[in-house]
Amino acid sequence: MSRATTHSAVLVAAFAATAIINYAFGVAMSWFFTPAQFGVLGVGQSLLLLLALAGSSGFAWTTAHDIAALGVTDGTRRRFRAAWVSNLGLGLGLGGGLWALYALGWIPLGPAYRWVVPLVGITAVLLAARAVVNGAVRGCYQFTSLAVNQVGEVVVKSAAGLAFVLAGAGVAGVIAGFALGSASALAHSLWVTRGARLWQGKGWTDAQVMRATAPLFMAMFGTAMMLNLDILGLKMLTPSGGNEQAGYYQAAVILARTPVYIAQSLNLVLFSYIAGATGAVASQGEGTTAYLRVGLRAWIRLLLPGGLVLALAPEAALSLFFPTRYLVAAPLLRIAGLGGAILALVTLLIAIFQAGGGRRRPAAAAALATAVQIIVLIALVPRWGALGAAFSLLAAGCTALLAMTPLLRAELGVLWPSSAAPIRTQLLRTWLPLAALLLPLWLLPDGGRGAALVKLGASALAYLAAMALAYWWPSAGHERPKEPRLAQFLQMLLGGP
């Protein structure tokens, strides 16, 4: 298994661990809180995600690109420090600005957010300070340490948040737990990078860092905006305030965002390896096109199937994770699941093209898609409520994908494992597994958590079995690597040939 695929597997495993913990924590909160309180939590989390992603969408990626492409030098250390100071200032501005807008009444969230908003701001500052340090971790290819950092943060924030809720702190207690998790993760990141001596040397400013970061920020933050504007728009544009609707919609998007989060985990690895392959550091002879193949195959084999399951069996997915009162969110998940799958592809493409140096068009595509999403929210949420928010997610993903079509035009052949592969092999590897995935979803009935587990489990097992059959189907001219079958299978799911 190649280093990039191995590191992708490590981060996807870390995502799986954090997802399980986050889902367990989210479901626990759905039992502790009323739908209205759960909606307050959903809006608070979306505010935090927006601020956190703003703080991790620019300077952190510049740092990762610099160190991966050029190595740890006096110049990249100075650029790191410049990026860190700039990002900390951004975090302070965002956190303080949010609190000021709320205190002045310009963000009409209401009294339920009195303690939630300032705690969100504090957490955002901590995450901004950590983001650039983790960019250096990625640039040094320390992905195992990064995985430990991600899992550790979620463990601390969930344990602390649950303890505060049990003590009667309510939604504010959950956000306070997030702040503690962020502080512990920042301390760990600083410890991991101690050997690079990033803080030693002269200079804490660099104008080139700002210029290099601007298009990265526009594109990366654009996907973050698309992922969170839906629930924020629902809250702001619903005439009655929307806390209860936001609570039901939160249950749907917790699941619908999963493919995007996996794509973001893959991007952490792909971005560094593409930067290293196109930079001054000695590469393995693989350029942007090779990693584009990896990203597209990973989407087809791993992320698209997940989105299809959510869109075609929303009742089963909701039954498995949430109380029965959240089944009313099934129509929302049907639309948001498709939007999440498309946005996962957009997320991969934006990172891959930007790491390879083509930054303007992805940034423009993200900006255009965000504008379209806002228009759809304004047009549909007052009439359709949460369903309009779900359609806004789908519209944003489709717009961004269409806007990047010219970049893909010369790369249409990368959708297949090999342009010389037999048609039979291509069909087996693409359509047989998808058919195996969909059949149990269509044939097996719904009916409670047990039936949902059987339905989704049968679909997953059928898909994995069909993928294994398709992958090991004899084909001329292909010699399998001498690796354990499980390693080969994981490599294939994560975009290997």
Secondary structure per residue as TSV (DSSP state, phi and psi in degrees):
chain	resnum	aa	ss	phi	psi
A	1	M	-	360.0	130.7
A	2	S	-	-64.8	160.8
A	3	R	H	-61.4	-41.5
A	4	A	H	-62.3	-43.6
A	5	T	H	-68.7	-38.6
A	6	T	H	-61.3	-47.0
A	7	H	H	-66.3	-34.4
A	8	S	H	-61.6	-42.4
A	9	A	H	-62.6	-39.1
A	10	V	H	-62.4	-45.4
A	11	L	H	-73.7	-32.8
A	12	V	H	-67.4	-38.0
A	13	A	H	-63.2	-40.5
A	14	A	H	-63.6	-41.1
A	15	F	H	-60.8	-43.3
A	16	A	H	-59.6	-42.5
A	17	A	H	-64.8	-45.8
A	18	T	H	-67.5	-33.9
A	19	A	H	-64.9	-43.3
A	20	I	H	-60.7	-45.1
A	21	I	H	-65.6	-45.0
A	22	N	H	-63.7	-42.5
A	23	Y	H	-65.3	-42.3
A	24	A	H	-61.7	-41.9
A	25	F	H	-66.1	-44.2
A	26	G	H	-62.6	-42.0
A	27	V	H	-65.9	-40.1
A	28	A	H	-59.9	-42.0
A	29	M	H	-66.0	-32.3
A	30	S	H	-66.5	-23.6
A	31	W	H	-85.3	-32.6
A	32	F	H	-77.6	-33.5
A	33	F	S	-106.4	155.4
A	34	T	-	-73.8	164.3
A	35	P	H	-54.8	-36.4
A	36	A	H	-65.5	-44.5
A	37	Q	H	-65.2	-38.6
A	38	F	H	-64.5	-33.9
A	39	G	H	-66.4	-39.7
A	40	V	H	-60.2	-43.4
A	41	L	H	-62.3	-42.4
A	42	G	H	-61.4	-43.2
A	43	V	H	-66.8	-42.3
A	44	G	H	-60.4	-42.5
A	45	Q	H	-65.4	-38.8
A	46	S	H	-66.9	-39.8
A	47	L	H	-59.7	-44.4
A	48	L	H	-65.0	-41.5
A	49	L	H	-62.8	-41.8
A	50	L	H	-62.2	-47.0
A	51	L	H	-66.8	-41.7
A	52	A	H	-65.3	-40.8
A	53	L	H	-72.8	-30.5
A	54	A	H	-63.0	-37.3
A	55	G	H	-79.0	-9.6
A	56	S	H	-120.2	8.1
A	57	S	S	-100.8	-2.1
A	58	G	S	-130.4	-78.9
A	59	F	H	-63.4	-31.9
A	60	A	H	-64.2	-39.6
A	61	W	H	-72.4	-36.4
A	62	T	H	-60.8	-43.7
A	63	T	H	-63.0	-45.5
A	64	A	H	-60.4	-42.6
A	65	H	H	-65.8	-45.2
A	66	D	H	-58.7	-50.6
A	67	I	H	-72.1	-38.1
A	68	A	H	-66.4	-37.9
A	69	A	H	-81.7	-34.4
A	70	L	H	-117.1	-11.3
A	71	G	-	84.1	179.0
A	72	V	S	-87.7	106.0
A	73	T	-	-129.3	174.2
A	74	D	H	-59.5	-37.0
A	75	G	H	-67.4	-45.1
A	76	T	H	-72.8	-26.9
A	77	R	H	-65.5	-43.1
A	78	R	H	-63.7	-43.1
A	79	R	H	-64.4	-35.5
A	80	F	H	-61.0	-47.8
A	81	R	H	-63.6	-39.1
A	82	A	H	-63.2	-41.1
A	83	A	H	-66.6	-39.4
A	84	W	H	-66.0	-45.9
A	85	V	H	-62.2	-43.5
A	86	S	H	-63.6	-41.6
A	87	N	H	-70.9	-36.5
A	88	L	H	-62.9	-41.9
A	89	G	H	-62.0	-38.6
A	90	L	H	-62.5	-44.0
A	91	G	H	-62.4	-42.4
A	92	L	H	-63.7	-41.1
A	93	G	H	-64.9	-42.2
A	94	L	H	-68.4	-47.3
A	95	G	H	-63.8	-46.7
A	96	G	H	-67.0	-37.4
A	97	G	H	-64.3	-40.7
A	98	L	H	-61.3	-46.0
A	99	W	H	-63.3	-41.8
A	100	A	H	-64.2	-43.5
A	101	L	H	-63.0	-38.2
A	102	Y	H	-69.4	-45.0
A	103	A	H	-63.0	-34.1
A	104	L	T	-80.6	-6.8
A	105	G	T	83.2	9.5
A	106	W	S	-78.7	-20.2
A	107	I	S	-110.2	102.9
A	108	P	-	-81.5	67.8
A	109	L	-	-85.3	-29.3
A	110	G	-	101.0	172.7
A	111	P	G	-67.9	-19.3
A	112	A	G	-63.0	-15.7
A	113	Y	G	-105.7	16.0
A	114	R	T	-56.2	-45.3
A	115	W	T	-97.8	-21.1
A	116	V	H	-64.4	-46.0
A	117	V	H	-63.0	-50.7
A	118	P	H	-64.2	-33.5
A	119	L	H	-68.7	-35.7
A	120	V	H	-61.0	-42.5
A	121	G	H	-62.7	-43.8
A	122	I	H	-62.5	-44.0
A	123	T	H	-63.7	-38.5
A	124	A	H	-62.4	-38.3
A	125	V	H	-64.3	-44.0
A	126	L	H	-62.6	-41.2
A	127	L	H	-68.9	-34.3
A	128	A	H	-65.7	-40.0
A	129	A	H	-65.2	-35.6
A	130	R	H	-77.7	-31.2
A	131	A	H	-59.4	-46.3
A	132	V	H	-69.8	-36.0
A	133	V	H	-62.1	-41.5
A	134	N	H	-69.1	-26.4
A	135	G	H	-61.4	-39.7
A	136	A	H	-66.2	-37.4
A	137	V	H	-59.3	-43.8
A	138	R	H	-67.7	-40.2
A	139	G	H	-62.9	-29.5
A	140	C	T	-87.7	4.3
A	141	Y	T	61.5	32.1
A	142	Q	-	-92.2	62.8
A	143	F	H	-75.8	-26.1
A	144	T	H	-66.4	-43.5
A	145	S	H	-63.4	-37.1
A	146	L	H	-63.5	-40.9
A	147	A	H	-62.7	-43.0
A	148	V	H	-61.1	-40.7
A	149	N	H	-61.6	-44.6
A	150	Q	H	-64.9	-46.3
A	151	V	H	-66.6	-42.6
A	152	G	H	-60.8	-40.0
A	153	E	H	-60.2	-45.1
A	154	V	H	-67.5	-38.5
A	155	V	H	-61.6	-47.3
A	156	V	H	-65.7	-46.0
A	157	K	H	-67.2	-36.3
A	158	S	H	-70.7	-43.4
A	159	A	H	-64.3	-45.1
A	160	A	H	-67.4	-42.1
A	161	G	H	-61.7	-43.5
A	162	L	H	-63.6	-40.4
A	163	A	H	-62.8	-42.0
A	164	F	H	-65.7	-39.4
A	165	V	H	-65.1	-43.6
A	166	L	H	-62.7	-27.9
A	167	A	T	-81.8	-2.2
A	168	G	T	94.7	16.7
A	169	A	-	-81.7	-10.1
A	170	G	H	67.0	-150.8
A	171	V	H	-63.5	-36.1
A	172	A	H	-60.9	-34.2
A	173	G	H	-64.2	-36.9
A	174	V	H	-61.8	-46.5
A	175	I	H	-67.5	-34.5
A	176	A	H	-62.6	-37.4
A	177	G	H	-63.1	-38.2
A	178	F	H	-60.9	-39.7
A	179	A	H	-63.1	-42.4
A	180	L	H	-64.3	-41.2
A	181	G	H	-61.8	-40.1
A	182	S	H	-66.7	-39.7
A	183	A	H	-64.8	-42.0
A	184	S	H	-66.3	-37.7
A	185	A	H	-67.7	-37.7
A	186	L	H	-61.9	-44.4
A	187	A	H	-60.5	-41.3
A	188	H	H	-66.2	-41.2
A	189	S	H	-61.6	-42.5
A	190	L	H	-63.0	-36.8
A	191	W	H	-68.8	-40.8
A	192	V	H	-62.6	-37.9
A	193	T	T	-92.9	9.8
A	194	R	G	-60.5	-33.6
A	195	G	G	-70.0	-21.8
A	196	A	G	-79.4	-10.6
A	197	R	T	51.8	48.0
A	198	L	T	-68.5	-22.2
A	199	W	T	-92.2	-4.0
A	200	Q	-	-91.8	144.4
A	201	G	S	117.0	177.6
A	202	K	S	-98.6	148.0
A	203	G	-	96.0	129.9
A	204	W	S	-129.2	10.6
A	205	T	-	-135.9	152.3
A	206	D	-	-163.3	111.1
A	207	A	H	-63.8	-30.0
A	208	Q	H	-64.9	-28.2
A	209	V	H	-62.3	-41.8
A	210	M	H	-63.9	-44.9
A	211	R	H	-65.0	-39.7
A	212	A	H	-70.7	-27.9
A	213	T	H	-81.8	-29.1
A	214	A	H	-53.7	-54.2
A	215	P	H	-67.8	-33.6
A	216	L	H	-60.6	-45.5
A	217	F	H	-62.1	-45.2
A	218	M	H	-59.1	-42.5
A	219	A	H	-76.1	-48.4
A	220	M	H	-67.9	-41.8
A	221	F	H	-71.6	-26.8
A	222	G	H	-60.1	-43.2
A	223	T	H	-66.5	-35.5
A	224	A	H	-64.1	-40.7
A	225	M	H	-62.1	-45.0
A	226	M	H	-58.4	-34.9
A	227	L	H	-77.2	-17.8
A	228	N	H	-124.8	-15.5
A	229	L	H	-64.3	-26.3
A	230	D	H	-61.7	-50.7
A	231	I	H	-73.8	-33.4
A	232	L	H	-67.5	-41.6
A	233	G	H	-62.9	-37.7
A	234	L	H	-61.2	-43.6
A	235	K	H	-65.0	-44.5
A	236	M	H	-76.0	-33.1
A	237	L	H	-100.7	-5.7
A	238	T	S	-79.9	125.9
A	239	P	T	-55.8	-37.0
A	240	S	T	-84.3	1.5
A	241	G	-	106.7	-34.7
A	242	G	-	78.4	11.8
A	243	N	H	-62.5	-43.7
A	244	E	H	-69.8	-44.3
A	245	Q	H	-61.1	-40.4
A	246	A	H	-63.1	-33.7
A	247	G	H	-64.0	-45.5
A	248	Y	H	-67.2	-40.2
A	249	Y	H	-67.4	-34.1
A	250	Q	H	-58.5	-39.9
A	251	A	H	-61.3	-38.0
A	252	A	H	-70.9	-45.7
A	253	V	H	-77.6	-21.3
A	254	I	H	-55.0	-41.2
A	255	L	H	-80.4	-41.4
A	256	A	H	-65.8	-26.7
A	257	R	T	-77.5	-11.7
A	258	T	H	-55.3	-48.8
A	259	P	H	-59.6	-34.0
A	260	V	H	-67.8	-41.2
A	261	Y	H	-65.1	-37.4
A	262	I	H	-65.2	-41.8
A	263	A	H	-59.8	-40.0
A	264	Q	H	-64.7	-36.7
A	265	S	H	-64.1	-42.7
A	266	L	H	-64.1	-37.1
A	267	N	H	-63.1	-34.2
A	268	L	H	-57.2	-34.3
A	269	V	H	-86.0	-51.1
A	270	L	H	-59.0	-40.5
A	271	F	H	-60.1	-46.7
A	272	S	H	-65.5	-41.3
A	273	Y	H	-70.4	-36.0
A	274	I	H	-66.5	-42.5
A	275	A	H	-61.2	-42.7
A	276	G	H	-65.7	-35.5
A	277	A	H	-72.8	-25.9
A	278	T	H	-106.6	0.5
A	279	G	S	-102.4	-162.5
A	280	A	S	-79.0	-22.5
A	281	V	S	-70.2	139.4
A	282	A	-	-55.8	130.4
A	283	S	-	-108.8	178.9
A	284	Q	-	-98.7	16.1
A	285	G	S	83.6	11.0
A	286	E	-	-105.8	129.9
A	287	G	-	-105.7	-165.4
A	288	T	H	-60.3	-39.7
A	289	T	H	-61.3	-41.1
A	290	A	H	-61.3	-42.0
A	291	Y	H	-76.5	-25.4
A	292	L	H	-64.2	-39.5
A	293	R	H	-59.3	-43.7
A	294	V	H	-60.4	-47.4
A	295	G	H	-62.7	-43.7
A	296	L	H	-66.4	-41.8
A	297	R	H	-67.1	-37.7
A	298	A	H	-62.5	-38.4
A	299	W	I	-65.9	-45.4
A	300	I	I	-64.1	-39.5
A	301	R	I	-90.0	-25.1
A	302	L	I	-122.0	-46.6
A	303	L	I	-85.7	-42.9
A	304	L	H	-60.8	-45.5
A	305	P	H	-57.6	-39.6
A	306	G	H	-62.3	-42.6
A	307	G	H	-64.9	-37.7
A	308	L	H	-65.4	-38.9
A	309	V	H	-60.4	-46.2
A	310	L	H	-64.7	-37.5
A	311	A	H	-74.6	-34.1
A	312	L	H	-94.4	-20.1
A	313	A	-	-133.4	57.6
A	314	P	H	-66.5	-35.3
A	315	E	H	-62.8	-43.0
A	316	A	H	-64.5	-43.0
A	317	A	H	-63.6	-43.9
A	318	L	H	-67.8	-38.8
A	319	S	H	-62.4	-33.4
A	320	L	H	-70.9	-30.4
A	321	F	H	-114.2	-21.3
A	322	F	S	-128.4	160.4
A	323	P	-	-59.3	158.4
A	324	T	G	-62.4	-24.0
A	325	R	G	-66.1	-15.6
A	326	Y	G	-89.6	3.2
A	327	L	G	-66.6	-19.4
A	328	V	G	-64.4	-14.0
A	329	A	G	-84.5	3.4
A	330	A	H	-59.2	-46.5
A	331	P	H	-60.4	-32.1
A	332	L	H	-67.4	-43.0
A	333	L	H	-67.5	-31.6
A	334	R	H	-60.4	-42.8
A	335	I	H	-79.4	-45.9
A	336	A	H	-65.5	-30.1
A	337	G	H	-62.9	-42.7
A	338	L	H	-65.2	-42.6
A	339	G	H	-61.4	-40.6
A	340	G	H	-64.4	-39.2
A	341	A	H	-64.1	-43.3
A	342	I	H	-69.2	-39.6
A	343	L	H	-66.9	-28.3
A	344	A	H	-63.2	-42.4
A	345	L	H	-64.4	-43.1
A	346	V	H	-60.0	-42.2
A	347	T	H	-60.2	-44.1
A	348	L	H	-63.2	-47.4
A	349	L	H	-64.4	-41.2
A	350	I	H	-60.8	-47.0
A	351	A	H	-66.1	-41.4
A	352	I	H	-65.8	-47.7
A	353	F	H	-66.0	-38.3
A	354	Q	H	-70.3	-37.6
A	355	A	H	-63.3	-31.9
A	356	G	T	-81.6	-2.6
A	357	G	T	108.2	-13.9
A	358	G	-	-88.9	88.3
A	359	R	-	-102.7	-24.6
A	360	R	H	-72.4	-47.4
A	361	R	H	-65.5	-43.8
A	362	P	H	-59.1	-39.1
A	363	A	H	-63.6	-42.3
A	364	A	H	-66.3	-38.7
A	365	A	H	-62.9	-42.3
A	366	A	H	-65.6	-41.1
A	367	A	H	-64.2	-43.0
A	368	L	H	-63.2	-44.2
A	369	A	H	-64.3	-38.5
A	370	T	H	-63.7	-41.8
A	371	A	H	-63.0	-42.2
A	372	V	H	-62.3	-42.0
A	373	Q	H	-62.3	-41.9
A	374	I	H	-62.6	-41.7
A	375	I	H	-62.0	-44.6
A	376	V	H	-64.0	-41.0
A	377	L	H	-60.2	-47.6
A	378	I	H	-63.6	-36.0
A	379	A	H	-78.3	-37.0
A	380	L	H	-104.9	-32.9
A	381	V	H	-62.3	-44.2
A	382	P	H	-60.0	-26.5
A	383	R	H	-93.8	-45.4
A	384	W	H	-107.6	-7.4
A	385	G	T	67.0	-131.5
A	386	A	H	-63.3	-29.5
A	387	L	H	-64.3	-36.6
A	388	G	H	-64.0	-37.1
A	389	A	H	-63.8	-41.2
A	390	A	H	-63.7	-41.2
A	391	F	H	-65.8	-30.1
A	392	S	H	-65.4	-35.8
A	393	L	H	-65.5	-43.7
A	394	L	H	-65.2	-42.6
A	395	A	H	-63.2	-39.8
A	396	A	H	-64.0	-45.8
A	397	G	H	-62.7	-44.4
A	398	C	H	-65.1	-39.1
A	399	T	H	-63.9	-47.1
A	400	A	H	-63.3	-39.7
A	401	L	H	-65.2	-43.3
A	402	L	H	-63.8	-38.0
A	403	A	H	-67.2	-25.6
A	404	M	T	-95.6	3.7
A	405	T	H	-55.4	-40.4
A	406	P	H	-58.7	-32.8
A	407	L	H	-69.5	-26.6
A	408	L	H	-90.9	-12.6
A	409	R	H	-57.6	-39.9
A	410	A	T	-81.5	-3.2
A	411	E	T	-118.9	22.6
A	412	L	G	-60.1	-29.7
A	413	G	G	-68.7	-14.3
A	414	V	G	-74.1	-6.8
A	415	L	G	-67.3	-18.9
A	416	W	S	-108.8	152.7
A	417	P	S	-57.4	-36.2
A	418	S	-	-158.8	136.5
A	419	S	T	-66.0	-20.1
A	420	A	T	-95.1	0.0
A	421	A	S	-67.0	143.6
A	422	P	-	-60.1	148.9
A	423	I	H	-57.5	-39.5
A	424	R	H	-58.2	-43.3
A	425	T	H	-66.2	-41.9
A	426	Q	H	-60.6	-45.2
A	427	L	H	-64.7	-42.7
A	428	L	H	-61.1	-44.8
A	429	R	H	-74.5	-19.0
A	430	T	H	-105.1	-53.6
A	431	W	H	-91.6	-33.9
A	432	L	H	-60.6	-48.6
A	433	P	H	-61.5	-39.4
A	434	L	H	-65.8	-38.7
A	435	A	H	-63.1	-41.6
A	436	A	H	-64.5	-33.9
A	437	L	H	-66.9	-41.9
A	438	L	H	-81.2	-31.5
A	439	L	H	-56.5	-51.2
A	440	P	H	-60.9	-31.8
A	441	L	H	-66.1	-35.1
A	442	W	H	-80.9	-35.0
A	443	L	H	-90.2	-35.5
A	444	L	S	-85.4	140.7
A	445	P	-	-80.9	161.2
A	446	D	-	-88.0	173.3
A	447	G	-	145.8	63.8
A	448	G	H	94.5	175.3
A	449	R	H	-66.2	-37.7
A	450	G	H	-64.3	-46.4
A	451	A	H	-64.4	-36.9
A	452	A	H	-63.8	-41.0
A	453	L	H	-63.0	-42.6
A	454	V	H	-64.3	-44.8
A	455	K	H	-63.7	-51.3
A	456	L	H	-70.5	-36.0
A	457	G	H	-65.7	-42.0
A	458	A	H	-64.2	-39.6
A	459	S	H	-64.1	-44.5
A	460	A	H	-65.2	-44.1
A	461	L	H	-65.5	-41.3
A	462	A	H	-63.2	-40.3
A	463	Y	H	-64.7	-47.3
A	464	L	H	-64.4	-38.2
A	465	A	H	-65.3	-42.3
A	466	A	H	-66.9	-36.3
A	467	M	H	-64.6	-41.7
A	468	A	H	-63.5	-43.1
A	469	L	H	-62.5	-45.0
A	470	A	H	-66.4	-37.6
A	471	Y	H	-71.0	-39.5
A	472	W	T	-95.6	12.3
A	473	W	S	-65.2	131.4
A	474	P	-	-60.3	132.6
A	475	S	-	-142.5	141.0
A	476	A	T	-66.6	140.4
A	477	G	T	82.6	2.1
A	478	H	-	-112.9	121.7
A	479	E	-	-111.5	121.7
A	480	R	-	-70.1	141.0
A	481	P	-	-65.7	151.1
A	482	K	S	-85.0	73.9
A	483	E	S	-132.2	160.7
A	484	P	-	-56.5	146.4
A	485	R	H	-58.5	-38.0
A	486	L	H	-63.7	-40.8
A	487	A	H	-63.7	-41.1
A	488	Q	H	-60.7	-42.7
A	489	F	H	-66.2	-42.8
A	490	L	H	-64.5	-40.1
A	491	Q	H	-60.4	-41.7
A	492	M	H	-65.1	-44.4
A	493	L	H	-62.4	-33.7
A	494	L	T	-91.7	15.9
A	495	G	T	106.5	8.5
A	496	G	-	-68.4	164.2
A	497	P	-	-69.3	360.0
